[in-house]
């Protein structure tokens, strides 16, 4: 494969200025994290602790006997249902953000490894032509061609 073809398949241009190029290595990804992402990370760290679970259990333990002071069983149930629904709704959104960012980071690292391995196999294919088929199979298996054309 010609250098130009490899550059096309890897998403790289032939210019020396690579500021517009696709970031393929984890070290090329910036450390900037938005306000919401930082908040979601802190919330995830907060709720993933054992003491947060203990606080939730204590809330239920305190709520359970409150039916003795509340005039109506419906009010008693409404209080816990509303509180848990609101907390669950908000935490799902925050934790989903954190999980998606973690999944994206892992996928980016795997793509970088596969890209590096693919490039190495391409260079070695000059001496070992059978590696070209293995390289193509690797690229197809991890979806590098589709990922590059989709971006």
Secondary structure, 3 states (H helix, E strand, C coil): CCHHHHHHHHCCCCCCCCCCCCCCCHHHCCCCCCHHHHHHHHHHHHHCCHHHHHHHHHHHHHHHHHHHCCCCHHHHHHHHHHHHHHHHHHHHHHHHHHHHHHHHHHHHHHHHHHHHHHHHHHHHCCCCCHHHHHHHHHHHHHCHHHHHHHC
